[in-house]
Every structure is written in structure tokens, then in C-alpha cells.
Amino acid sequence: MAGEEEGKSKKDRNLTELIYRTKVIEPPYLILKFGVSEEEYDQLTDEDTKADLFDGTLIIHSPASIRHEDIFVFLIFLMRGYTEHKQLGKVLGSRATMHLAHCRKFEPDILFVRKERLELLKDKELEGAADMVVEIISSWTRDYDLREKRQVYHDAGIDEIWFIDDEERKIVVDRREGKEYSTGVTTSGELDSEVMHGFFVRAEWFWQEILPDPFLCLQEILKGS
């Protein structure tokens, strides 16, 4: 009987996975599936699926827009290039999972872990909170990113959180100060990271229709640091 139940459970999971992978849903979207365990999250997601697990709710994101992807590639190039040159730690992209608490697994667009904490980085996920995360805001994820996800990041004690809002042309930054967070908004000029020491961006870089040459921007950052 136990074997039959286990087989049925596995069949149900496979059927759920099939539904999610074959059902045609036009983006943009956020798909919610309730009552999901950590084990089911691991089975239902892969490197092609961006999803979060929030207190048992699986939240599947639609594919990123071209603009979102352009900003992501531009910024991760700058952050990874700077971090590796300075040997500060590790920068990972949007398929890297943070295991923040029981049934709380989140995939920020970009995360940074200081070299002193790299032992928390396992084969499949980061066991704990990153030191810095970046979210690139999309119109269909705005409320989720700036409310629920933001609060989860605060609960986890992430030191620095960047929200890049291309639509409203601003970068919102939350910085942890003890048990509280302060918030700053940058629309133009230089924005410095207090976690990735010496790293900065210029807000105007992100608002250009064609993003600037990342090699030249990285050279400017390294020269300034």
C-alpha cells in the first residue's frame, strides 16, 4: 500500500510538472501554486524556470522582457567583473537560489556573497541570505517585488537591496542599519554600494535606449575605485 501511495504521489507531481510545462499562457504572468514543499519546489523547477517558494506558495515568473534581459546582462557583467578583479566574493545570476528559511527559497535577479561567507554556497543553492541582491522591476512584478519579496529580504537580514526601476527611471536601495532599514532613491548621478566596496554605477547608464559599452563602464568603475 505504501508503495502504491508513493507511486501515485510521484505520478501527481509529474502530471503537475507536465501541466506547467505544456500549458500555453501568454506572458507577462505570475503563476501561483499553493501547498508546495521544498522537495516539490526542487522537482518542479530547473535552470529554465525562474520561481520562488514563499511559505509553501510556488511563484513562477514569466520569461523576462528583452529590456529586462539587457539590463540584467549589463549589470551582472559590471558586478562580476569588478568582484572577480577585486577578489571580493561571488556574483551569481537569476537562477541562483537563496534558501532563507523553511519553505522560503528565492531567486533574485543578481546576488552577491562576500568571500568570507562562500562556505554557504552549495552545489544547488545558497544556504542563507546573500549580502546584496538586485531586482530589476517589471511592470507585472512591481507589487510583488516591492512588497512581499522586499519584506522577505528584510526578514532575512540582507544588507543591501537594489530595485532597478527602468519604467520610472529610478533605483531604490534599502540598506540594513542594525535591525532596521533605510531607503534611498537615485534617479541620476553616481550610486555607490556599501557592501561591494568601491563599486558604483551611474543611474543614467540604465535609462539609455541602447545601454553603454559595459567594458568602458567597468573601466570607469575600476579606475574610480
PAKEPA-596759 format. One record per residue: residue number from 1; z, y, x of N, C-alpha, C, O in turn. Coordinates in steps of 0.05 Angstrom, whole numbers, plus 5000, padded with zeros to 4 digits. Each point is the difference from the previous one (the first is absolute). Layout:
REM residues N
NUM	Z	Y	X	Z	Y	X	Z	Y	X	Z	Y	X
...
***
This chain:
REM residues 225
1	5000	4976	5017	5000	5024	4983	5000	5025	5017	4986	5019	4995
2	5030	4981	5027	5002	5023	5017	4973	5005	5013	4991	5023	5003
3	4995	4955	5005	4974	5003	5012	4980	5012	4980	4983	5016	5008
4	5018	4976	4967	4982	5010	4980	5005	5030	4996	4981	5016	4997
5	5044	4992	5002	5007	5028	4996	4990	5017	5023	4989	5022	4997
6	5015	4967	5028	4991	5015	5024	4970	5003	4999	4989	5021	5007
7	4997	4957	4985	4971	5001	4999	4990	5020	4979	4981	5015	5005
8	5033	4986	4972	4993	5019	4979	5004	5029	5009	4984	5017	4995
9	5039	4988	5020	5006	5026	5009	4978	5010	5020	4991	5022	4999
10	5001	4959	5019	4980	5007	5019	4973	5006	4986	4986	5018	5008
11	5008	4966	4972	4976	5004	4984	5000	5028	4987	4980	5014	5000
12	5043	4993	4989	5002	5026	4987	4996	5023	5019	4986	5019	4994
13	5025	4978	5030	4997	5021	5021	4971	5002	5008	4989	5022	5003
14	4998	4955	5000	4972	5001	5008	4983	5012	4978	4981	5014	5006
15	5026	4981	4969	4985	5011	4978	5004	5030	4999	4980	5015	4996
16	5044	4995	5009	5006	5028	5001	4983	5013	5022	4988	5021	4996
17	5012	4966	5027	4985	5011	5023	4970	5002	4993	4987	5019	5006
18	5003	4960	4980	4972	4999	4992	4993	5023	4981	4979	5013	5003
19	5039	4992	4978	4996	5022	4981	4998	5027	5014	4982	5016	4995
20	5037	4988	5024	5000	5026	5014	4975	5003	5018	4991	5023	5004
21	4999	4955	5006	4978	5002	5019	4972	5001	4986	4981	5008	5012
22	5018	4983	4962	4974	4998	4987	4997	5020	4977	4977	5006	4992
23	5045	5004	4997	4997	5018	4978	4988	5027	5009	5009	5011	5020
24	4971	4999	4966	4987	5024	5008	5015	5024	4988	5000	5003	4975
25	5012	5013	5042	5014	5024	4990	4989	5023	5017	5001	5000	5024
26	4989	5020	4962	4988	5023	5014	5022	5017	5013	5019	5008	4986
27	4979	4998	5040	5019	5019	5012	4994	5028	4991	4979	5006	4990
28	5041	5012	5012	5027	4995	5012	5019	4987	4980	4998	5003	4976
29	5022	4983	5036	5019	4986	4983	5026	4994	5016	4999	5000	5024
30	5022	4994	4961	5024	4987	5010	5006	4977	4981	5004	5004	4977
31	4996	4972	5033	5006	4976	4984	5029	4992	5005	5009	4998	5022
32	5005	4998	4956	5028	4992	5001	5004	4972	4990	4990	4994	4978
33	5024	4989	5037	5007	4974	4991	5030	4997	5003	5011	5004	5022
34	5003	4989	4957	5029	4999	5000	5011	4972	5006	4986	4980	4997
35	5039	5019	5013	5013	4975	5005	4989	4985	5024	4998	4976	4999
36	4995	5038	5022	4989	4988	5024	5021	4998	5021	5014	5019	5006
37	4988	4957	5006	5019	4995	5022	4987	5007	5027	4976	5006	5001
38	5040	4995	5020	4989	5005	5027	4980	4979	5008	4979	5006	5012
39	5027	4969	4981	4981	4978	5006	4974	5003	4986	4979	4996	5012
40	5022	5012	4963	4975	5005	4984	4985	5023	5011	4975	5000	5001
41	5039	5021	5007	4987	5023	5013	4983	4991	5024	4977	5008	5003
42	5036	4976	5014	4986	4991	5024	4976	4983	4994	4980	5001	5014
43	5021	4984	4964	4978	4983	4992	4977	5015	4987	4977	4993	5003
44	5030	5028	4982	4980	5014	4984	4986	5022	5016	4980	5011	4991
45	5031	4997	5032	4989	5022	5016	4989	4989	5026	5008	4980	5011
46	4972	5035	5000	4989	4994	5026	4991	5026	5013	5005	5021	4990
47	4980	4976	5032	4991	5024	5015	4980	5017	4984	4995	5023	5008
48	4994	4966	4971	4981	5015	4984	5012	5013	4975	4987	5014	4985
49	5039	4981	5011	5014	5011	4976	5023	5018	5008	5018	4991	5014
50	4980	5034	4978	5022	5019	5005	5019	4998	4976	4992	5007	4977
51	5033	4985	5027	5018	4997	4978	5029	5004	5010	5006	4996	5023
52	5011	5012	4958	5028	5003	5005	5016	4982	4982	4990	4992	4979
53	5034	5000	5029	5018	4986	4983	5025	5017	4996	5015	5005	5019
54	4989	5004	4956	5022	5019	4994	5019	4988	4980	4994	5000	4976
55	5028	4989	5034	5020	4987	4983	4988	4980	4980	5006	5000	4976
56	4976	4983	5035	4988	4979	4984	4974	5007	4986	4988	4983	4986
57	5003	5042	5016	4975	5008	4989	4979	5002	5022	5003	5015	5019
58	4975	4970	4978	4978	5001	5018	4982	5023	4992	4990	5001	4977
59	5004	5017	5042	4983	5024	4994	4976	4998	5019	5002	5003	5024
60	4975	4991	4963	4975	4997	5015	4984	5026	4999	4995	5010	4978
61	4996	5000	5045	4985	5025	5001	4970	4994	5000	4991	4980	5010
62	4995	5039	4978	4970	4998	5001	4991	5007	5028	5014	5012	5015
63	4961	4980	4991	4989	5007	5027	5000	5030	5004	4997	5016	4981
64	5007	4991	5044	5002	5029	5007	4972	5013	4996	4979	4988	5004
65	5022	5038	4990	4975	5016	4999	4990	5004	5028	5015	4996	5020
66	4960	5012	4982	4988	5006	5027	5016	5022	5013	5005	4999	5024
67	5002	5022	4961	5015	5022	5012	5027	4991	5010	5008	5008	5022
68	5006	4976	4962	5026	4989	5009	4996	4984	5025	5016	5003	5019
69	4964	4981	4983	4995	4983	5023	4994	5017	5025	5008	4994	5022
70	4976	5028	4974	4993	5017	5022	5026	5013	5012	5003	5001	5024
71	5014	5009	4959	5025	5012	5009	5018	4979	5014	5012	5006	5021
72	4989	4970	4967	5016	4979	5012	4990	4993	5028	5016	4999	5019
73	4958	4997	4984	4989	4992	5026	5004	5023	5021	5007	4994	5023
74	4989	5030	4968	5004	5023	5018	5029	5002	5010	5005	5003	5024
75	5014	4995	4957	5028	5003	5008	5011	4977	5015	5015	5004	5020
76	4978	4971	4973	5010	4978	5015	4989	4999	5028	5014	4991	5019
77	4962	5019	4985	4989	5003	5027	5017	5019	5017	5007	4994	5022
78	5001	5028	4966	5016	5020	5014	5028	4988	5006	5010	5002	5023
79	5002	4987	4957	5028	4990	5003	5001	4976	5019	5017	4999	5018
80	4964	4983	4980	5000	4976	5017	4993	5008	5029	5012	4990	5019
81	4968	5027	4984	4992	5009	5027	5023	5014	5014	5005	4995	5023
82	5009	5023	4962	5022	5015	5012	5023	4981	5007	5011	5001	5022
83	4996	4981	4959	5023	4982	5004	4995	4981	5024	5019	4996	5016
84	4957	4993	4986	4995	4982	5021	4999	5014	5027	5009	4990	5020
85	4980	5035	4981	4999	5015	5025	5028	5007	5009	5006	4999	5024
86	5012	5008	4957	5027	5008	5007	5019	4976	5001	5023	5003	5008
87	4968	4973	4984	5016	4976	4999	5026	5005	4983	5022	4994	5009
88	4974	5016	4967	5022	5007	4982	5008	4977	4981	5022	4999	4991
89	4959	4983	5004	5006	4979	4980	4974	4989	4989	4980	4997	5015
90	5019	4998	4959	4978	4987	4987	4992	5014	4975	5017	5007	4984
91	4957	4998	5012	4989	5011	4976	4983	4979	4986	4983	4988	5013
92	5022	5007	4961	4985	4980	4985	4988	5013	4975	5010	5020	4990
93	4970	4967	4999	4986	5011	4977	5009	4987	4974	5021	4988	4998
94	4962	5016	4981	5009	4996	4973	5004	4971	4991	5007	4995	4977
95	4987	4985	5040	5006	4973	4993	5026	4990	5014	5006	4976	4999
96	5008	5042	5013	5026	4993	5012	5022	5003	4979	5002	5021	4988
97	5014	4958	5009	5020	5000	4979	5028	5005	5011	5007	4989	5021
98	5008	5028	4966	5028	5004	5006	5017	4985	4980	4997	5004	4976
99	5020	4978	5034	5019	4986	4983	5026	5016	4999	5017	4997	5018
100	4986	5020	4962	5022	5019	5000	5026	4989	4988	5022	5008	5008
101	4976	4974	4973	5023	4988	4986	4990	4977	4984	4976	4994	4999
102	5042	4992	4988	4991	4977	4983	4981	5009	4979	5006	5018	4984
103	4970	4970	5015	4979	5007	4981	4991	5028	5002	4990	5012	4981
104	5012	4999	5044	4988	5026	5005	4983	4998	5026	5010	5001	5022
105	4964	4996	4974	4981	4999	5021	4979	5021	4996	4986	5000	4979
106	5010	5018	5040	4982	5022	4996	4981	5003	5023	5006	4994	5023
107	4970	5015	4970	4978	5004	5019	4992	5030	5001	4983	5008	4984
108	5029	5008	5033	4991	5028	5002	4973	5001	5013	4991	4980	5012
109	4995	5043	4985	4974	5002	5013	5002	4997	5030	4984	4986	5013
110	5036	5027	4999	5005	4998	5029	5030	4999	5005	5015	5014	4986
111	4993	4970	5033	5028	5000	5008	5003	5000	5030	4982	4992	5015
112	5040	5019	4994	5006	5002	5029	5028	4989	5005	5019	5006	4986
113	4983	4976	5034	5026	4988	5008	5005	5007	5029	4983	4995	5018
114	5040	5017	4988	5008	5006	5028	5001	4974	5016	5007	4979	4990
115	4988	5024	5036	5000	4977	5018	5027	4986	5001	5001	4976	5005
116	5021	5039	4991	5026	4988	5001	5005	4981	4976	5019	4985	5000
117	4965	5017	4979	5004	4984	4976	4977	4980	4995	4999	4989	4978
118	4985	5006	5042	4977	4983	4996	5008	4971	4995	4983	4984	4991
119	5042	5009	5015	5008	4972	4995	5000	4994	4970	5001	4977	4992
120	4999	5044	4991	4999	4997	4971	4972	4993	4990	4997	4992	4977
121	4984	5011	5040	4972	4994	4993	4994	4971	5004	4997	4991	5022
122	5000	4994	4956	4995	4972	5001	4970	4995	4996	4984	5019	5000
123	5008	4955	4998	4971	4994	4999	4987	5012	4975	4977	5009	5002
124	5037	4990	4975	4987	5009	4975	5011	5026	4989	4987	5012	4983
125	5036	4997	5026	5011	5024	4988	5022	5012	5018	5009	4988	5019
126	4998	5037	4974	5022	5013	5014	5025	4995	4984	5002	5007	4976
127	5018	4981	5037	5025	4993	4986	5019	5024	5001	5018	5002	5016
128	4976	5017	4967	5016	5024	4998	4982	5024	4997	4976	4998	4995
129	5035	5026	5007	4986	5025	4996	4986	5010	5025	5012	4997	5022
130	4964	5013	4975	4987	5014	5023	5015	5026	5005	5016	5009	4984
131	4979	5003	5039	5012	5026	5007	4985	5023	4987	5011	5021	4994
132	4963	4975	5001	4983	5020	4988	4979	4986	4983	4989	4980	5009
133	5005	5031	4968	4978	4990	4984	4983	5023	4990	5009	5023	4998
134	4966	4971	4997	4981	5019	4989	4987	4988	4975	4991	4978	5000
135	5008	5038	4979	4985	4993	4976	4979	5021	4995	5005	5024	5001
136	4970	4967	4995	4978	5018	4993	4997	4999	4970	4993	4979	4988
137	5013	5043	4999	5001	5001	4971	4973	4998	4987	4981	5014	5008
138	5017	4969	4972	4976	4998	4983	5008	5009	4972	5024	5000	4993
139	4957	5009	4992	5006	5011	4973	5014	4979	4983	5017	5008	4984
140	4975	4967	5018	5011	4979	4982	5026	4989	5011	5014	4985	4985
141	4994	5022	5039	5026	4990	5011	5020	5023	5004	5022	4995	5010
142	4970	5029	4983	5017	5023	5005	5028	4997	4990	5019	5003	5015
143	4984	4991	4959	5027	4998	4989	5016	4978	5013	5024	5003	5006
144	4963	4974	4998	5014	4977	5011	5009	5006	5029	5022	4994	5008
145	4960	5018	5008	5006	5006	5028	5022	5020	5002	5019	4997	5017
146	4980	5024	4967	5019	5022	5003	5026	4996	4984	5018	5016	5003
147	4984	4964	4981	5024	4994	4985	5012	4974	5009	5018	4999	5017
148	4973	4979	4971	5012	4974	5005	4999	4992	5030	5021	4993	5012
149	4955	5008	5000	4998	4991	5027	5015	5019	5019	5013	4990	5020
150	4987	5035	4974	5015	5019	5017	5030	4994	4999	5013	5001	5021
151	4997	4993	4955	5029	4993	4998	5007	4975	5015	5021	4998	5012
152	4961	4982	4987	5005	4975	5015	5001	5006	5030	5018	4989	5013
153	4965	5028	4996	5000	5007	5029	5026	5015	5007	5011	4995	5021
154	4999	5022	4961	5025	5013	5004	5023	4980	5001	5017	5000	5017
155	4983	4981	4964	5020	4980	4998	5001	4983	5026	5021	4992	5009
156	4956	5004	5003	4998	4984	5024	5007	5015	5025	5004	4989	5022
157	4999	5038	4976	5008	5016	5023	4979	5005	5020	5006	5004	5024
158	4968	4997	4967	4978	5007	5019	5004	5029	5009	5004	5018	4984
159	4994	4986	5042	5006	5026	5012	4981	5022	4992	5008	5022	4996
160	4966	4971	5003	4980	5021	4995	4978	4988	4983	4989	4979	5005
161	5004	5036	4973	4980	4990	4981	4980	5023	4996	5007	5022	4992
162	4967	4972	5013	4979	5019	4996	4984	4992	4975	4992	4977	4997
163	5003	5043	4986	4981	4996	4977	4977	5019	5004	5004	5025	4997
164	4973	4965	5009	4976	5017	5004	4985	5002	4974	4989	4980	4989
165	5010	5044	5000	4988	5005	4974	4975	5016	5003	5000	5024	5001
166	4978	4961	5001	4974	5013	5005	4991	5017	4976	4988	5021	5003
167	5018	4969	4973	4992	5014	4976	5013	5027	4997	4987	5020	4993
168	5039	4982	5014	5014	5026	4998	5002	5014	5028	5013	5021	5002
169	4975	4966	5018	4999	5011	5027	5028	5008	5010	5005	5023	5007
170	5012	4957	4994	5027	5005	5012	5011	4973	5010	4992	4979	4992
171	5026	5024	5028	5013	4977	5011	5030	5003	4994	5012	5019	5010
172	4999	4963	4975	5029	5001	4993	5014	4981	5019	4992	4977	5003
173	5029	5033	5010	5015	4984	5019	5030	4999	4992	5013	5020	4997
174	4997	4955	5000	5029	4996	4995	5012	4991	5027	4990	4981	5012
175	5032	5032	4996	5014	4992	5024	5029	4994	4994	5013	5015	4986
176	4996	4963	5024	5028	4991	4995	5019	5016	5018	4996	5002	5024
177	5024	5009	4963	5022	5014	5014	5026	4989	4990	5011	5008	4980
178	4999	4972	5036	5024	4986	4991	4993	4982	4976	4983	4983	5003
179	5031	5021	4975	4994	4984	4976	4981	5015	4981	4993	4988	4979
180	5000	5036	5027	4982	5016	4983	4973	5004	5013	4996	4994	5023
181	4985	5017	4961	4973	5006	5009	4994	5029	4996	5007	5011	4979
182	4979	5001	5040	4989	5027	4996	4970	4997	4997	4988	4981	5011
183	5000	5037	4975	4971	4999	4994	4987	5025	5009	5009	5022	4995
184	4968	4975	5019	4984	5023	5009	4971	4995	4991	4991	4978	4997
185	4995	5045	4999	4972	4998	4991	4984	5017	5020	5006	5023	5005
186	4972	4964	5005	4982	5014	5018	4973	5000	4988	4989	4980	4992
187	4999	5044	5007	4973	5003	4989	4980	5009	5022	4976	4996	4997
188	5034	5015	5024	4983	5009	5022	5017	5000	5026	5025	5000	4999
189	4961	5001	5023	5014	5001	5026	5010	4973	5009	4992	4979	4990
190	5025	5022	5030	5009	4976	5014	5024	4987	4986	5018	5013	4991
191	4980	4961	5007	5022	4984	4989	5010	4980	5021	4984	4983	5009
192	5041	5020	5000	5011	4983	5021	5016	4977	4988	5013	5004	4979
193	4986	4973	5034	5017	4978	4992	5026	5001	5017	4999	5005	5024
194	5023	4991	4962	5026	4999	5014	5007	4971	5009	5018	4996	5015
195	4967	4985	4975	5005	4972	5007	4981	4991	5022	5009	4988	5020
196	4965	5018	4978	4981	4994	5021	4998	5024	5018	4983	5017	4997
197	5036	4985	5021	5004	5024	5016	4975	5010	5014	4987	4985	5014
198	5007	5041	4982	4977	5012	5012	4974	4998	4984	4981	5013	5006
199	5019	4971	4973	4976	4996	4984	4999	5022	4979	5020	5008	4988
200	4956	5002	5008	4995	5020	4979	4972	4998	4989	4983	4988	5013
201	5013	5023	4964	4973	5003	4988	4997	5029	4991	5020	5014	4997
202	4956	4994	4998	4994	5025	4987	4991	4994	4972	4981	4984	4995
203	5032	5029	4986	4994	4994	4972	4971	5004	4993	4988	4985	4984
204	5000	5035	5028	4971	5006	4994	4982	4977	5008	4978	4998	4988
205	5030	4985	5030	4983	4978	5007	4993	4982	4976	4978	4990	4997
206	5042	5007	4986	4997	4982	4977	4984	5012	4977	4989	4985	4983
207	5009	5041	5016	4987	5013	4976	4970	5004	5004	4987	5009	4982
208	5003	4985	5042	4971	5003	5005	4984	4979	4986	5009	4977	4998
209	4968	5031	4991	4983	4980	4987	4993	4977	5018	5000	4977	4993
210	4992	5031	5032	4995	4980	5021	5023	5003	5020	5003	5020	5013
211	5013	4959	4990	5023	5002	5017	4992	5004	5029	4979	4991	5008
212	5037	5023	5007	4993	5006	5028	4999	4975	5018	5010	4978	4992
213	4979	5025	5031	4998	4978	5019	5028	4991	5008	5015	5016	5012
214	4993	4960	4982	5028	4991	5007	5006	4999	5029	5022	5004	5009
215	4957	4991	5008	5004	5000	5029	5009	5028	5009	5019	5002	5017
216	4968	5019	4974	5007	5027	5007	5027	5008	4990	5016	5013	5014
217	4991	4978	4962	5026	5006	4988	5022	4986	5017	5021	5012	5005
218	4975	4963	5002	5019	4986	5016	5004	5013	5027	5022	5001	5010
219	4957	5008	5002	5002	5014	5026	5017	5025	4997	5017	5006	5017
220	4979	5008	4961	5016	5025	4995	5030	4993	4997	5017	5014	5010
221	4989	4964	4975	5027	4991	4996	5013	4992	5027	5023	5008	5006
222	4963	4977	5010	5011	4991	5025	5004	5023	5020	5019	5001	5015
223	4962	5018	4984	5003	5023	5017	5024	5017	4992	5014	5011	5016
224	4990	4992	4957	5022	5016	4990	5027	4987	5005	5020	5014	5001
225	4980	4959	5001	5026	4987	5003	5008	4999	5030	5021	4989	5006
***
